Amino acid sequence: MHSDLSTKTIPTDERLIMALDVPDAEAARELVRAIGPACRFYKIGLELFMAGGYFELVEWLRGEGKRVFCDLKFFDVPETVARAVRRLRERQVDFATVHGNDTMLEAAAREKGETMKILAVTVLTSLDRSDLDALGFVCDVEELVLARARKALRLGCDGVISSGLEAPRLRAELGENFLVVTPGIRPVDNRPVDDQKRTVDIEQAFRNGADYVVIGRPIRDAADPRVAAEEAQRQIAAVFG
C-alpha cells in the first residue's frame, strides 16, 4: 500500500482533533468530560463563537490540559486579520485557520508568534466539482488545492486544511515540512449522507499524508463518545505502530 505517513514528532494521541460542533459552551464541556482522556486536542468553530462564552471555553480547555484549535477561518481586511491572530496568540491557542488571499495569509503569519500555527484553508471538504464549477473555478480540484497550499507556505503559513483525497499530491510536490490537517473523516463502511463530500477514513487520511485528522459527528453522535474516541485512537496507533 502506498504511504506518505507523517514522520513528524507528534504524540500519537494528539493526532486526533475532536471537533466540538455543539450548540453552546456548556454542551462542549459536557462532551469533553464524557470523552475524558481519550482525546487531547479540540477544535472549536464558528457555531460556538456565536453562542457566547467562546474564550472562556478556550481557557477552560487549556486548564484541562487540552490543546486548542480555533477554526474561525479569518477572512477580512489584512490588518483586522493580523489583530485577530494577535489576540488568539495571547490566549495561547495552538492552531488557527485563515481563509483569505495573499495579504490576509501574510498578515496572519506575521502575527502568529513562536508557538501558534496558522493553517490556510485550501478547498472546503463540503465542496465537490459541481460546487467549484458554480463558483467559477474551472481548474481541477487537486490543482486548486496545490496552488493554494504552495502560496500559503510561501507566505509563512505553517500548514493547510486539506481533504485526505488531495493530501498525497501535496506531499509529493511540496514535501514533508508543513502540516496537513484533514477534516471530514468518516468510517469507511458507514459514510452518512451529510455536508461533507470529499471524505476518507482514518487510515487512508494518514497514509495519504495527513499529520492530524479532525473528527466530529462520528464521535459526537456515537452512543458512547468516549468509546468512539478510544476506537479512533486505536486506529491511529495501529497506523503509526
C-alpha positions as CSV (number, residue, x, y, z in Angstrom):
1,M,0.0,0.0,0.0
2,H,1.3,3.4,-0.9
3,S,2.1,5.5,2.2
4,D,3.0,9.1,2.8
5,L,2.9,8.5,6.6
6,S,3.9,11.5,8.6
7,T,7.3,11.4,10.2
8,K,6.9,14.4,12.4
9,T,7.4,14.0,16.2
10,I,3.8,14.5,17.1
11,P,2.4,12.5,20.1
12,T,0.2,9.8,18.6
13,D,-2.7,10.6,20.8
14,E,-2.6,14.2,19.7
15,R,-3.1,13.4,16.1
16,L,-6.8,13.1,16.7
17,I,-8.6,16.5,16.8
18,M,-12.2,16.3,18.1
19,A,-14.5,18.9,16.5
20,L,-16.7,20.4,19.2
21,D,-19.7,21.0,16.8
22,V,-22.3,21.6,19.5
23,P,-24.8,24.4,20.3
24,D,-23.1,26.1,23.2
25,A,-20.1,26.1,25.6
26,E,-21.8,24.0,28.3
27,A,-22.6,21.3,25.8
28,A,-19.0,21.4,24.7
29,R,-17.8,21.0,28.3
30,E,-20.1,18.1,28.8
31,L,-18.8,16.4,25.7
32,V,-15.2,16.9,26.7
33,R,-15.9,15.5,30.1
34,A,-17.7,12.5,28.5
35,I,-14.7,11.8,26.3
36,G,-12.3,12.2,29.1
37,P,-8.6,11.2,28.5
38,A,-9.5,9.7,25.1
39,C,-8.8,13.0,23.3
40,R,-6.3,15.7,24.0
41,F,-6.9,18.1,21.1
42,Y,-10.2,20.0,20.4
43,K,-11.4,22.2,17.6
44,I,-13.9,25.0,18.3
45,G,-15.5,26.8,15.4
46,L,-18.0,29.4,14.3
47,E,-21.1,27.9,16.0
48,L,-19.6,28.1,19.4
49,F,-18.1,31.5,18.7
50,M,-21.6,32.8,18.0
51,A,-23.1,31.1,21.0
52,G,-21.1,33.0,23.6
53,G,-18.5,32.0,26.1
54,Y,-16.0,31.1,23.4
55,F,-12.9,32.4,25.0
56,E,-13.9,31.2,28.4
57,L,-14.2,27.8,26.8
58,V,-10.7,28.2,25.3
59,E,-9.4,28.9,28.8
60,W,-11.2,26.0,30.3
61,L,-9.9,23.6,27.7
62,R,-6.4,24.8,28.4
63,G,-7.0,24.4,32.1
64,E,-8.0,20.8,31.4
65,G,-4.6,20.2,29.7
66,K,-6.1,20.1,26.2
67,R,-4.7,21.6,23.1
68,V,-7.0,24.1,21.2
69,F,-7.6,24.7,17.5
70,C,-9.7,27.8,16.9
71,D,-11.3,27.2,13.5
72,L,-12.7,30.7,12.7
73,K,-11.4,30.9,9.1
74,F,-10.5,34.6,9.2
75,F,-11.3,36.5,6.1
76,D,-11.2,40.3,6.4
77,V,-9.0,43.3,5.9
78,P,-5.4,42.2,6.4
79,E,-4.9,44.5,9.4
80,T,-8.0,43.1,11.0
81,V,-6.8,39.6,10.4
82,A,-3.5,40.5,12.0
83,R,-5.1,41.9,15.1
84,A,-7.4,38.9,15.5
85,V,-4.5,36.5,15.2
86,R,-2.5,38.6,17.8
87,R,-5.4,38.2,20.2
88,L,-5.5,34.4,19.7
89,R,-1.8,34.3,20.2
90,E,-2.2,36.0,23.6
91,R,-4.6,33.2,24.6
92,Q,-2.0,30.5,23.7
93,V,-4.1,28.8,21.1
94,D,-2.3,26.1,19.2
95,F,-3.9,26.3,15.7
96,A,-5.9,28.9,13.9
97,T,-7.4,29.0,10.3
98,V,-7.3,31.7,7.7
99,H,-9.4,31.5,4.5
100,G,-8.2,34.5,2.6
101,N,-6.0,36.0,-0.1
102,D,-2.2,36.6,-0.1
103,T,-2.2,39.7,2.1
104,M,-4.5,38.1,4.7
105,L,-2.4,35.0,4.9
106,E,0.8,37.1,5.2
107,A,-0.7,39.3,7.9
108,A,-1.8,36.2,9.9
109,A,1.6,34.6,9.6
110,R,3.3,37.8,10.7
111,E,1.4,37.8,14.0
112,K,1.3,34.1,14.9
113,G,4.3,34.2,17.3
114,E,6.5,31.2,18.2
115,T,4.0,28.5,19.1
116,M,0.7,29.1,17.3
117,K,0.4,27.5,13.9
118,I,-1.5,29.2,11.1
119,L,-3.4,26.8,8.8
120,A,-4.6,28.0,5.4
121,V,-7.9,26.6,4.2
122,T,-7.4,25.3,0.6
123,V,-10.8,24.0,-0.6
124,L,-13.6,23.2,1.9
125,T,-14.4,19.5,2.1
126,S,-18.1,20.3,1.8
127,L,-17.4,21.3,-1.8
128,D,-17.3,19.0,-4.8
129,R,-16.6,19.5,-8.5
130,S,-20.1,20.9,-9.3
131,D,-19.8,23.4,-6.4
132,L,-16.4,24.6,-7.7
133,D,-17.9,24.9,-11.2
134,A,-20.7,27.1,-9.8
135,L,-18.1,29.3,-8.0
136,G,-16.2,29.8,-11.3
137,F,-13.2,27.6,-10.6
138,V,-12.5,25.8,-13.9
139,C,-9.3,24.0,-12.8
140,D,-9.0,20.6,-11.3
141,V,-9.7,20.4,-7.5
142,E,-6.2,18.9,-6.9
143,E,-4.6,21.7,-8.9
144,L,-6.6,24.3,-6.9
145,V,-5.6,22.8,-3.6
146,L,-2.0,22.5,-4.6
147,A,-1.8,26.1,-5.9
148,R,-3.4,27.5,-2.7
149,A,-1.1,25.4,-0.5
150,R,2.0,26.4,-2.3
151,K,1.1,30.0,-2.0
152,A,0.2,29.7,1.7
153,L,3.5,28.1,2.7
154,R,5.4,30.7,0.7
155,L,3.6,33.4,2.7
156,G,4.6,32.0,6.0
157,C,1.7,29.7,7.0
158,D,2.6,26.5,8.9
159,G,0.2,24.2,7.0
160,V,-3.1,23.7,5.3
161,I,-6.5,22.2,5.8
162,S,-6.9,19.7,3.1
163,S,-9.1,16.8,2.2
164,G,-7.4,13.4,2.5
165,L,-8.0,12.9,-1.2
166,E,-5.6,15.8,-2.1
167,A,-3.0,15.1,0.6
168,P,-0.8,12.7,-1.5
169,R,-0.3,15.3,-4.2
170,L,0.6,17.9,-1.6
171,R,3.2,15.6,-0.1
172,A,4.5,14.6,-3.5
173,E,5.1,18.2,-4.7
174,L,5.6,20.2,-1.5
175,G,7.4,17.7,0.8
176,E,7.1,16.9,4.5
177,N,8.0,20.3,6.0
178,F,4.5,21.6,6.6
179,L,1.3,20.4,8.4
180,V,-1.7,18.8,6.7
181,V,-4.8,18.7,8.8
182,T,-7.6,16.6,7.3
183,P,-11.3,17.2,8.3
184,G,-14.3,15.3,7.1
185,I,-13.2,11.9,8.4
186,R,-15.9,9.2,8.0
187,P,-15.9,5.5,8.8
188,V,-15.1,3.6,5.6
189,D,-18.2,1.4,5.8
190,N,-20.6,3.9,7.2
191,R,-20.3,7.3,5.5
192,P,-23.5,9.2,6.1
193,V,-25.2,11.5,3.7
194,D,-24.3,14.9,5.0
195,D,-22.5,18.1,4.0
196,Q,-19.0,16.6,3.8
197,K,-18.4,15.3,0.2
198,R,-14.6,14.7,-0.2
199,T,-14.0,12.3,2.7
200,V,-11.7,9.5,3.7
201,D,-11.4,7.2,6.7
202,I,-8.7,7.5,9.4
203,E,-6.1,5.1,8.0
204,Q,-6.4,6.4,4.4
205,A,-6.1,10.0,5.7
206,F,-2.8,9.3,7.4
207,R,-1.4,7.1,4.7
208,N,-2.2,9.9,2.3
209,G,0.0,12.2,4.3
210,A,-2.2,13.9,7.0
211,D,-0.5,14.9,10.2
212,Y,-3.8,15.3,12.1
213,V,-7.4,14.3,11.4
214,V,-10.4,16.1,12.6
215,I,-13.4,14.0,13.6
216,G,-16.7,15.4,14.7
217,R,-20.0,13.7,14.2
218,P,-18.8,10.1,14.3
219,I,-17.6,10.7,17.8
220,R,-20.2,13.3,19.0
221,D,-23.2,11.2,17.8
222,A,-21.9,7.8,19.0
223,A,-23.8,6.0,21.7
224,D,-20.7,6.4,23.8
225,P,-18.4,9.2,22.6
226,R,-15.5,8.1,24.8
227,V,-15.7,4.6,23.3
228,A,-15.8,6.1,19.8
229,A,-12.8,8.3,20.6
230,E,-10.9,5.4,22.0
231,E,-11.6,3.4,18.9
232,A,-10.3,6.3,16.7
233,Q,-7.2,6.4,18.9
234,R,-6.7,2.7,18.5
235,Q,-6.9,3.0,14.7
236,I,-4.4,5.9,14.7
237,A,-2.0,3.9,17.0
238,A,-2.2,1.0,14.6
239,V,-1.2,3.1,11.7
240,F,1.8,4.6,13.4
241,G,2.7,1.4,15.4
